[in-house]
Amino acid sequence: MTVLRIRGRALPDGEYVDLYADGDRWTTDPVPNAELVGEGWLLPGLVDAHTHPGLAEEYGSALDADLLREDLHRHVDAGVTAIRVPGLPGDPPDWFGTAPDVPRAWQAGRWITQHGQYFEGWARRLDHAEMAEEAAAQARRTGWVKFVVDWVHEGNPIPVDVLTGAVDAVHAAGGRVAVHSMHEAGGEAAVLAGVDSIEHGMGLDPGLLDRMAAQGTALVPTLAMVVAPAEGIRAHAPEGAPREWYLRGADAHPKLVAQAVEAGVTVLAGTDTRPHGGVAGEIRALVDAGLRPHDALAAASWTARAWLGLPGLVPGAPADAVLYDRDPRTDLSVMDRPTAVVLRGRRVRPRI
């Protein structure tokens, strides 16, 4: 296999690097006749920390392997070399997360929730007494578990003691817990239970942010996805509890995300939408909420990779990179036009 070479200013520090792909690892040891992929501004591969590839728009549908590959290719087109999938309706194909043309991947299996909540066909609707054992078993299979702690405008979260028991069981099994929450009570339960990440977090009490930072609970706000429906709901939805719940949470969400960063919470970029490959839009949404471009890029690159256990552009790190012709911190529009994407030591974009 041809040895690839990249060089330029590498974020987060902007230091000049000159790296060679020794298989799936970066090295600074020169390799004669290495192919220079590109030169410019380098990021250590983007991350979408909340995405559900392979799911059709029909809720409850089965995992579609052809659609899965198409969605993953869209991610790669955008420079995404690693994804976290907090919920899939079934086991993915063997090539998921490992094939040379798709991102590295972490996934949580089917969603765990209470009876009557979430989408039929996707949810494991369990008694409270069953949750810890089922979650620990999932953690042993895939490393991650996803709970839906509250649901739509009705709330009714999983009790704190039940969720705490499940989190303890997952951690004892060596796994991590992601929690869907869009209510104040559900967000509080998730923080008090010590989960590893809160997905969406709409309605989260800002008073809990210091505790999240101290215990290492990350926030994946899916900001663009949460805010986007608000205008239509405001214009067309009838008065009532569902409308009030959503608008109250969505209107407060950008400020909450900025407060989370200020409090030292790890904030990560996740899209949770179709079509896939929209991580640049989430980065811009984070900036619109008040984050520095540097911090918004971190949420979708080096910070997210470190959170998943992936080093950046240093010797010995996995050989992923995305290249741009200008500093994306000063011009976020370049995020839509990577000049090259390297994944597992191979140039995957542009296709050759």
ChimeraX attribute file (.defattr): number of C-alpha atoms within 10 A of each C-alpha:
attribute: neighborCount
match mode: 1-to-1
recipient: residues
	/A:1	7
	/A:2	13
	/A:3	17
	/A:4	23
	/A:5	24
	/A:6	24
	/A:7	18
	/A:8	19
	/A:9	20
	/A:10	22
	/A:11	23
	/A:12	18
	/A:13	7
	/A:14	13
	/A:15	11
	/A:16	14
	/A:17	17
	/A:18	18
	/A:19	23
	/A:20	24
	/A:21	30
	/A:22	22
	/A:23	16
	/A:24	16
	/A:25	18
	/A:26	26
	/A:27	21
	/A:28	15
	/A:29	12
	/A:30	12
	/A:31	15
	/A:32	7
	/A:33	10
	/A:34	14
	/A:35	14
	/A:36	13
	/A:37	17
	/A:38	19
	/A:39	18
	/A:40	16
	/A:41	24
	/A:42	30
	/A:43	26
	/A:44	29
	/A:45	28
	/A:46	31
	/A:47	31
	/A:48	34
	/A:49	29
	/A:50	24
	/A:51	28
	/A:52	25
	/A:53	26
	/A:54	22
	/A:55	20
	/A:56	15
	/A:57	9
	/A:58	7
	/A:59	12
	/A:60	15
	/A:61	15
	/A:62	15
	/A:63	20
	/A:64	17
	/A:65	15
	/A:66	9
	/A:67	14
	/A:68	20
	/A:69	18
	/A:70	15
	/A:71	22
	/A:72	26
	/A:73	20
	/A:74	18
	/A:75	26
	/A:76	24
	/A:77	22
	/A:78	23
	/A:79	35
	/A:80	31
	/A:81	30
	/A:82	27
	/A:83	27
	/A:84	22
	/A:85	20
	/A:86	25
	/A:87	24
	/A:88	22
	/A:89	21
	/A:90	14
	/A:91	13
	/A:92	16
	/A:93	12
	/A:94	8
	/A:95	11
	/A:96	20
	/A:97	20
	/A:98	12
	/A:99	11
	/A:100	15
	/A:101	20
	/A:102	26
	/A:103	27
	/A:104	20
	/A:105	17
	/A:106	18
	/A:107	25
	/A:108	28
	/A:109	26
	/A:110	20
	/A:111	24
	/A:112	25
	/A:113	26
	/A:114	21
	/A:115	12
	/A:116	11
	/A:117	20
	/A:118	21
	/A:119	14
	/A:120	12
	/A:121	15
	/A:122	20
	/A:123	23
	/A:124	22
	/A:125	20
	/A:126	15
	/A:127	10
	/A:128	17
	/A:129	11
	/A:130	12
	/A:131	23
	/A:132	19
	/A:133	14
	/A:134	17
	/A:135	30
	/A:136	25
	/A:137	17
	/A:138	21
	/A:139	25
	/A:140	15
	/A:141	15
	/A:142	15
	/A:143	20
	/A:144	26
	/A:145	30
	/A:146	27
	/A:147	30
	/A:148	24
	/A:149	29
	/A:150	27
	/A:151	20
	/A:152	14
	/A:153	14
	/A:154	12
	/A:155	17
	/A:156	15
	/A:157	22
	/A:158	21
	/A:159	16
	/A:160	19
	/A:161	13
	/A:162	16
	/A:163	24
	/A:164	20
	/A:165	17
	/A:166	26
	/A:167	27
	/A:168	20
	/A:169	21
	/A:170	26
	/A:171	18
	/A:172	13
	/A:173	17
	/A:174	13
	/A:175	23
	/A:176	23
	/A:177	26
	/A:178	26
	/A:179	30
	/A:180	24
	/A:181	28
	/A:182	27
	/A:183	27
	/A:184	19
	/A:185	20
	/A:186	28
	/A:187	26
	/A:188	19
	/A:189	24
	/A:190	33
	/A:191	24
	/A:192	17
	/A:193	19
	/A:194	19
	/A:195	26
	/A:196	23
	/A:197	25
	/A:198	28
	/A:199	26
	/A:200	24
	/A:201	28
	/A:202	30
	/A:203	23
	/A:204	25
	/A:205	14
	/A:206	16
	/A:207	11
	/A:208	15
	/A:209	24
	/A:210	16
	/A:211	17
	/A:212	26
	/A:213	18
	/A:214	11
	/A:215	15
	/A:216	17
	/A:217	22
	/A:218	23
	/A:219	26
	/A:220	25
	/A:221	28
	/A:222	28
	/A:223	26
	/A:224	24
	/A:225	19
	/A:226	22
	/A:227	19
	/A:228	11
	/A:229	13
	/A:230	19
	/A:231	12
	/A:232	9
	/A:233	16
	/A:234	14
	/A:235	8
	/A:236	10
	/A:237	13
	/A:238	11
	/A:239	10
	/A:240	8
	/A:241	10
	/A:242	14
	/A:243	16
	/A:244	15
	/A:245	18
	/A:246	22
	/A:247	18
	/A:248	13
	/A:249	21
	/A:250	23
	/A:251	15
	/A:252	14
	/A:253	24
	/A:254	24
	/A:255	14
	/A:256	22
	/A:257	27
	/A:258	19
	/A:259	19
	/A:260	21
	/A:261	18
	/A:262	14
	/A:263	18
	/A:264	16
	/A:265	22
	/A:266	21
	/A:267	25
	/A:268	30
	/A:269	32
	/A:270	29
	/A:271	26
	/A:272	26
	/A:273	17
	/A:274	15
	/A:275	11
	/A:276	22
	/A:277	22
	/A:278	21
	/A:279	30
	/A:280	25
	/A:281	19
	/A:282	25
	/A:283	28
	/A:284	19
	/A:285	20
	/A:286	27
	/A:287	19
	/A:288	14
	/A:289	18
	/A:290	16
	/A:291	21
	/A:292	14
	/A:293	19
	/A:294	15
	/A:295	21
	/A:296	26
	/A:297	31
	/A:298	24
	/A:299	26
	/A:300	26
	/A:301	30
	/A:302	23
	/A:303	24
	/A:304	26
	/A:305	24
	/A:306	12
	/A:307	15
	/A:308	16
	/A:309	9
	/A:310	16
	/A:311	19
	/A:312	24
	/A:313	25
	/A:314	17
	/A:315	17
	/A:316	15
	/A:317	16
	/A:318	23
	/A:319	28
	/A:320	30
	/A:321	27
	/A:322	27
	/A:323	30
	/A:324	22
	/A:325	17
	/A:326	18
	/A:327	19
	/A:328	19
	/A:329	16
	/A:330	10
	/A:331	10
	/A:332	18
	/A:333	13
	/A:334	17
	/A:335	24
	/A:336	16
	/A:337	15
	/A:338	19
	/A:339	20
	/A:340	23
	/A:341	30
	/A:342	26
	/A:343	27
	/A:344	24
	/A:345	24
	/A:346	21
	/A:347	20
	/A:348	19
	/A:349	19
	/A:350	11
	/A:351	8
	/A:352	5
